[in-house]
Amino acid sequence: MIGWLREYAGVGAVALWGRSMGAVSSVMQAARDPSIAGLVLDSPFASLEQVALELVSGGPDGDRPEGVPNVPGFLVKSALRMVASSVKSRAGFDLYKCRPVDAAPTCFMPALFATAHDDVLVRPHHSRLIFDADRKSTRLNSSHL
């Protein structure tokens, strides 16, 4: 789509905005395309595996969304492996590679992060993890200038 915008619509600078999985897609695209002008990231998760585990096991504070039973981590990981295997065989998509926190260090464009303090689906610390990974890369790279 970005190539089409540039080639056929005459668009120059392109910024990406996304919420949740859309924010994750924006980070991962920006890691591959340094010509992206900027990012607006609303509630991105650091890794799909981590957010899935936190939904049933609780986040860093131990809180779970209301009505969600406490499920031991080993059961969640086993179920996630089965789901990941099914998704990979059907769609060719590896859930374990959906880790924007690993892609963020190669993003050098400005990024605006937004998150809600009370979000129980994608907890605020996910944005912080991506933000810190992005900042670390900027500091490391700026030291070489």
PyRosetta script that sets phi, psi and omega in degrees:
from pyrosetta import init, pose_from_sequence

init()
pose = pose_from_sequence("MIGWLREYAGVGAVALWGRSMGAVSSVMQAARDPSIAGLVLDSPFASLEQVALELVSGGPDGDRPEGVPNVPGFLVKSALRMVASSVKSRAGFDLYKCRPVDAAPTCFMPALFATAHDDVLVRPHHSRLIFDADRKSTRLNSSHL")
pose.set_psi(1, -40.8)
pose.set_omega(1, -178.8)
pose.set_phi(2, -64.4)
pose.set_psi(2, -42.4)
pose.set_omega(2, 176.8)
pose.set_phi(3, -60.9)
pose.set_psi(3, -40.9)
pose.set_omega(3, 178.4)
pose.set_phi(4, -63.6)
pose.set_psi(4, -43.9)
pose.set_omega(4, 178.5)
pose.set_phi(5, -57.5)
pose.set_psi(5, -43.6)
pose.set_omega(5, -177.5)
pose.set_phi(6, -72.8)
pose.set_psi(6, -42.9)
pose.set_omega(6, -174.7)
pose.set_phi(7, -77.6)
pose.set_psi(7, -45.3)
pose.set_omega(7, -172.1)
pose.set_phi(8, -103.0)
pose.set_psi(8, -26.0)
pose.set_omega(8, -177.7)
pose.set_phi(9, -101.7)
pose.set_psi(9, -4.5)
pose.set_omega(9, 177.3)
pose.set_phi(10, 69.3)
pose.set_psi(10, 23.1)
pose.set_omega(10, -180.0)
pose.set_phi(11, -79.2)
pose.set_psi(11, 135.9)
pose.set_omega(11, 177.9)
pose.set_phi(12, -90.6)
pose.set_psi(12, -91.6)
pose.set_omega(12, -177.9)
pose.set_phi(13, -74.3)
pose.set_psi(13, 136.8)
pose.set_omega(13, 179.1)
pose.set_phi(14, -125.3)
pose.set_psi(14, 127.0)
pose.set_omega(14, 172.4)
pose.set_phi(15, -112.4)
pose.set_psi(15, 150.4)
pose.set_omega(15, -179.2)
pose.set_phi(16, -113.2)
pose.set_psi(16, 137.9)
pose.set_omega(16, 174.5)
pose.set_phi(17, -125.2)
pose.set_psi(17, 135.5)
pose.set_omega(17, 176.9)
pose.set_phi(18, -153.2)
pose.set_psi(18, 155.3)
pose.set_omega(18, 177.4)
pose.set_phi(19, -119.3)
pose.set_psi(19, 132.6)
pose.set_omega(19, 179.0)
pose.set_phi(20, 57.0)
pose.set_psi(20, -113.6)
pose.set_omega(20, -179.5)
pose.set_phi(21, -64.2)
pose.set_psi(21, -31.6)
pose.set_omega(21, 176.2)
pose.set_phi(22, -65.2)
pose.set_psi(22, -36.1)
pose.set_omega(22, 176.6)
pose.set_phi(23, -68.0)
pose.set_psi(23, -38.5)
pose.set_omega(23, 176.8)
pose.set_phi(24, -62.7)
pose.set_psi(24, -45.6)
pose.set_omega(24, 178.2)
pose.set_phi(25, -60.7)
pose.set_psi(25, -37.5)
pose.set_omega(25, 179.0)
pose.set_phi(26, -64.1)
pose.set_psi(26, -45.0)
pose.set_omega(26, 178.8)
pose.set_phi(27, -62.3)
pose.set_psi(27, -45.0)
pose.set_omega(27, -176.3)
pose.set_phi(28, -68.9)
pose.set_psi(28, -34.9)
pose.set_omega(28, 175.4)
pose.set_phi(29, -68.0)
pose.set_psi(29, -43.7)
pose.set_omega(29, -179.5)
pose.set_phi(30, -63.1)
pose.set_psi(30, -30.8)
pose.set_omega(30, 177.3)
pose.set_phi(31, -66.2)
pose.set_psi(31, -28.7)
pose.set_omega(31, 179.6)
pose.set_phi(32, -92.4)
pose.set_psi(32, -20.1)
pose.set_omega(32, -173.1)
pose.set_phi(33, -128.1)
pose.set_psi(33, 93.0)
pose.set_omega(33, -177.7)
pose.set_phi(34, -68.7)
pose.set_psi(34, -5.9)
pose.set_omega(34, 178.6)
pose.set_phi(35, -82.7)
pose.set_psi(35, -5.3)
pose.set_omega(35, 176.3)
pose.set_phi(36, -63.1)
pose.set_psi(36, 131.1)
pose.set_omega(36, -174.0)
pose.set_phi(37, -78.5)
pose.set_psi(37, -29.2)
pose.set_omega(37, -177.9)
pose.set_phi(38, -176.8)
pose.set_psi(38, 168.1)
pose.set_omega(38, -177.6)
pose.set_phi(39, -132.2)
pose.set_psi(39, 141.3)
pose.set_omega(39, 168.0)
pose.set_phi(40, -120.9)
pose.set_psi(40, 114.0)
pose.set_omega(40, -171.2)
pose.set_phi(41, -116.8)
pose.set_psi(41, 107.9)
pose.set_omega(41, -179.3)
pose.set_phi(42, -101.6)
pose.set_psi(42, 107.9)
pose.set_omega(42, 175.7)
pose.set_phi(43, 59.4)
pose.set_psi(43, 50.5)
pose.set_omega(43, 174.8)
pose.set_phi(44, -74.5)
pose.set_psi(44, 150.5)
pose.set_omega(44, 174.0)
pose.set_phi(45, -100.5)
pose.set_psi(45, 150.6)
pose.set_omega(45, -176.9)
pose.set_phi(46, -71.7)
pose.set_psi(46, -40.7)
pose.set_omega(46, 174.9)
pose.set_phi(47, -153.5)
pose.set_psi(47, 145.1)
pose.set_omega(47, -179.1)
pose.set_phi(48, -63.5)
pose.set_psi(48, -40.2)
pose.set_omega(48, 178.6)
pose.set_phi(49, -61.0)
pose.set_psi(49, -45.6)
pose.set_omega(49, -177.5)
pose.set_phi(50, -63.5)
pose.set_psi(50, -44.7)
pose.set_omega(50, -179.0)
pose.set_phi(51, -66.5)
pose.set_psi(51, -35.8)
pose.set_omega(51, 177.8)
pose.set_phi(52, -65.1)
pose.set_psi(52, -44.0)
pose.set_omega(52, 178.5)
pose.set_phi(53, -62.8)
pose.set_psi(53, -41.5)
pose.set_omega(53, -178.2)
pose.set_phi(54, -68.9)
pose.set_psi(54, -28.5)
pose.set_omega(54, 180.0)
pose.set_phi(55, -61.4)
pose.set_psi(55, -36.2)
pose.set_omega(55, -177.9)
pose.set_phi(56, -108.1)
pose.set_psi(56, -20.3)
pose.set_omega(56, -180.0)
pose.set_phi(57, -101.9)
pose.set_psi(57, -13.9)
pose.set_omega(57, -176.9)
pose.set_phi(58, 97.1)
pose.set_psi(58, 155.2)
pose.set_omega(58, 179.3)
pose.set_phi(59, -82.9)
pose.set_psi(59, -162.9)
pose.set_omega(59, -178.9)
pose.set_phi(60, -59.9)
pose.set_psi(60, -26.6)
pose.set_omega(60, 179.9)
pose.set_phi(61, -88.1)
pose.set_psi(61, -3.3)
pose.set_omega(61, 178.9)
pose.set_phi(62, 84.5)
pose.set_psi(62, -6.5)
pose.set_omega(62, 179.8)
pose.set_phi(63, -75.6)
pose.set_psi(63, 141.0)
pose.set_omega(63, 173.8)
pose.set_phi(64, -116.2)
pose.set_psi(64, 154.7)
pose.set_omega(64, 174.0)
pose.set_phi(65, -57.4)
pose.set_psi(65, 148.1)
pose.set_omega(65, -178.6)
pose.set_phi(66, -57.0)
pose.set_psi(66, 133.7)
pose.set_omega(66, 177.1)
pose.set_phi(67, 86.6)
pose.set_psi(67, -5.7)
pose.set_omega(67, 179.9)
pose.set_phi(68, -90.5)
pose.set_psi(68, 123.2)
pose.set_omega(68, -179.3)
pose.set_phi(69, -70.5)
pose.set_psi(69, 154.2)
pose.set_omega(69, 176.1)
pose.set_phi(70, -77.6)
pose.set_psi(70, 118.3)
pose.set_omega(70, -179.2)
pose.set_phi(71, -115.7)
pose.set_psi(71, 131.1)
pose.set_omega(71, 179.3)
pose.set_phi(72, -59.1)
pose.set_psi(72, 143.3)
pose.set_omega(72, -177.2)
pose.set_phi(73, -54.6)
pose.set_psi(73, -39.3)
pose.set_omega(73, -177.3)
pose.set_phi(74, -65.5)
pose.set_psi(74, -33.1)
pose.set_omega(74, 176.8)
pose.set_phi(75, -70.2)
pose.set_psi(75, -40.6)
pose.set_omega(75, 178.6)
pose.set_phi(76, -63.0)
pose.set_psi(76, -45.0)
pose.set_omega(76, -179.5)
pose.set_phi(77, -63.5)
pose.set_psi(77, -39.3)
pose.set_omega(77, 178.0)
pose.set_phi(78, -63.7)
pose.set_psi(78, -45.9)
pose.set_omega(78, 179.0)
pose.set_phi(79, -63.8)
pose.set_psi(79, -40.4)
pose.set_omega(79, 179.8)
pose.set_phi(80, -64.1)
pose.set_psi(80, -38.8)
pose.set_omega(80, 177.0)
pose.set_phi(81, -61.3)
pose.set_psi(81, -40.9)
pose.set_omega(81, 179.1)
pose.set_phi(82, -66.1)
pose.set_psi(82, -44.1)
pose.set_omega(82, 178.3)
pose.set_phi(83, -63.2)
pose.set_psi(83, -45.2)
pose.set_omega(83, -179.4)
pose.set_phi(84, -60.4)
pose.set_psi(84, -40.3)
pose.set_omega(84, 179.3)
pose.set_phi(85, -64.6)
pose.set_psi(85, -42.7)
pose.set_omega(85, 179.1)
pose.set_phi(86, -64.9)
pose.set_psi(86, -44.3)
pose.set_omega(86, 179.8)
pose.set_phi(87, -63.5)
pose.set_psi(87, -42.4)
pose.set_omega(87, -179.2)
pose.set_phi(88, -64.6)
pose.set_psi(88, -41.3)
pose.set_omega(88, -178.7)
pose.set_phi(89, -71.9)
pose.set_psi(89, -32.5)
pose.set_omega(89, -177.7)
pose.set_phi(90, -86.9)
pose.set_psi(90, -37.7)
pose.set_omega(90, -173.4)
pose.set_phi(91, -118.2)
pose.set_psi(91, -7.8)
pose.set_omega(91, -179.0)
pose.set_phi(92, 70.9)
pose.set_psi(92, 22.8)
pose.set_omega(92, -177.2)
pose.set_phi(93, -112.3)
pose.set_psi(93, 127.6)
pose.set_omega(93, -179.9)
pose.set_phi(94, -95.6)
pose.set_psi(94, 108.0)
pose.set_omega(94, -179.4)
pose.set_phi(95, -58.3)
pose.set_psi(95, -32.0)
pose.set_omega(95, -177.0)
pose.set_phi(96, -73.2)
pose.set_psi(96, -14.7)
pose.set_omega(96, 177.0)
pose.set_phi(97, -93.1)
pose.set_psi(97, 1.1)
pose.set_omega(97, 178.2)
pose.set_phi(98, -85.5)
pose.set_psi(98, 77.1)
pose.set_omega(98, -174.0)
pose.set_phi(99, -133.5)
pose.set_psi(99, 81.4)
pose.set_omega(99, 179.8)
pose.set_phi(100, -61.0)
pose.set_psi(100, -23.1)
pose.set_omega(100, 177.9)
pose.set_phi(101, -62.5)
pose.set_psi(101, -29.1)
pose.set_omega(101, 177.1)
pose.set_phi(102, -81.5)
pose.set_psi(102, -25.9)
pose.set_omega(102, -179.8)
pose.set_phi(103, -82.9)
pose.set_psi(103, -28.2)
pose.set_omega(103, -174.2)
pose.set_phi(104, -55.3)
pose.set_psi(104, -38.3)
pose.set_omega(104, -178.8)
pose.set_phi(105, -62.2)
pose.set_psi(105, -15.5)
pose.set_omega(105, 178.2)
pose.set_phi(106, -99.7)
pose.set_psi(106, 6.7)
pose.set_omega(106, 176.8)
pose.set_phi(107, -94.8)
pose.set_psi(107, 120.5)
pose.set_omega(107, -176.2)
pose.set_phi(108, -114.1)
pose.set_psi(108, 9.4)
pose.set_omega(108, 179.8)
pose.set_phi(109, -93.6)
pose.set_psi(109, 160.6)
pose.set_omega(109, 177.2)
pose.set_phi(110, -61.4)
pose.set_psi(110, 145.1)
pose.set_omega(110, 179.0)
pose.set_phi(111, -138.3)
pose.set_psi(111, 133.8)
pose.set_omega(111, 175.4)
pose.set_phi(112, -108.1)
pose.set_psi(112, 123.4)
pose.set_omega(112, -179.4)
pose.set_phi(113, -103.9)
pose.set_psi(113, 138.9)
pose.set_omega(113, 175.2)
pose.set_phi(114, -133.1)
pose.set_psi(114, 138.6)
pose.set_omega(114, 177.2)
pose.set_phi(115, -155.3)
pose.set_psi(115, 153.2)
pose.set_omega(115, 178.3)
pose.set_phi(116, -100.1)
pose.set_psi(116, 134.2)
pose.set_omega(116, -178.9)
pose.set_phi(117, -59.6)
pose.set_psi(117, -32.1)
pose.set_omega(117, -176.2)
pose.set_phi(118, -98.5)
pose.set_psi(118, 11.0)
pose.set_omega(118, -179.9)
pose.set_phi(119, -67.4)
pose.set_psi(119, 120.2)
pose.set_omega(119, 179.9)
pose.set_phi(120, -99.6)
pose.set_psi(120, -9.0)
pose.set_omega(120, 177.5)
pose.set_phi(121, -83.9)
pose.set_psi(121, -56.8)
pose.set_omega(121, 174.7)
pose.set_phi(122, -118.6)
pose.set_psi(122, 101.9)
pose.set_omega(122, -173.6)
pose.set_phi(123, -69.5)
pose.set_psi(123, 151.6)
pose.set_omega(123, -175.1)
pose.set_phi(124, -55.9)
pose.set_psi(124, -29.1)
pose.set_omega(124, -177.7)
pose.set_phi(125, -64.5)
pose.set_psi(125, -20.4)
pose.set_omega(125, 176.6)
pose.set_phi(126, -64.3)
pose.set_psi(126, -45.1)
pose.set_omega(126, 176.8)
pose.set_phi(127, -61.0)
pose.set_psi(127, -40.1)
pose.set_omega(127, -180.0)
pose.set_phi(128, -63.2)
pose.set_psi(128, -41.6)
pose.set_omega(128, 178.9)
pose.set_phi(129, -61.4)
pose.set_psi(129, -44.1)
pose.set_omega(129, 179.2)
pose.set_phi(130, -68.0)
pose.set_psi(130, -43.5)
pose.set_omega(130, 178.4)
pose.set_phi(131, -58.2)
pose.set_psi(131, -47.0)
pose.set_omega(131, -179.8)
pose.set_phi(132, -64.2)
pose.set_psi(132, -39.1)
pose.set_omega(132, 177.6)
pose.set_phi(133, -63.9)
pose.set_psi(133, -40.9)
pose.set_omega(133, 178.7)
pose.set_phi(134, -65.8)
pose.set_psi(134, -45.6)
pose.set_omega(134, -179.6)
pose.set_phi(135, -64.6)
pose.set_psi(135, -39.7)
pose.set_omega(135, -179.7)
pose.set_phi(136, -60.0)
pose.set_psi(136, -42.9)
pose.set_omega(136, -179.5)
pose.set_phi(137, -66.0)
pose.set_psi(137, -38.0)
pose.set_omega(137, -179.9)
pose.set_phi(138, -64.8)
pose.set_psi(138, -43.7)
pose.set_omega(138, 178.7)
pose.set_phi(139, -63.9)
pose.set_psi(139, -42.4)
pose.set_omega(139, 179.9)
pose.set_phi(140, -64.0)
pose.set_psi(140, -44.1)
pose.set_omega(140, -177.5)
pose.set_phi(141, -72.3)
pose.set_psi(141, -35.0)
pose.set_omega(141, -179.5)
pose.set_phi(142, -69.9)
pose.set_psi(142, -23.0)
pose.set_omega(142, 179.4)
pose.set_phi(143, -71.8)
pose.set_psi(143, -13.7)
pose.set_omega(143, 179.4)
pose.set_phi(144, -93.0)
pose.set_psi(144, -2.2)
pose.set_omega(144, -178.0)
pose.set_phi(145, -76.5)
pose.dump_pdb("model.pdb")
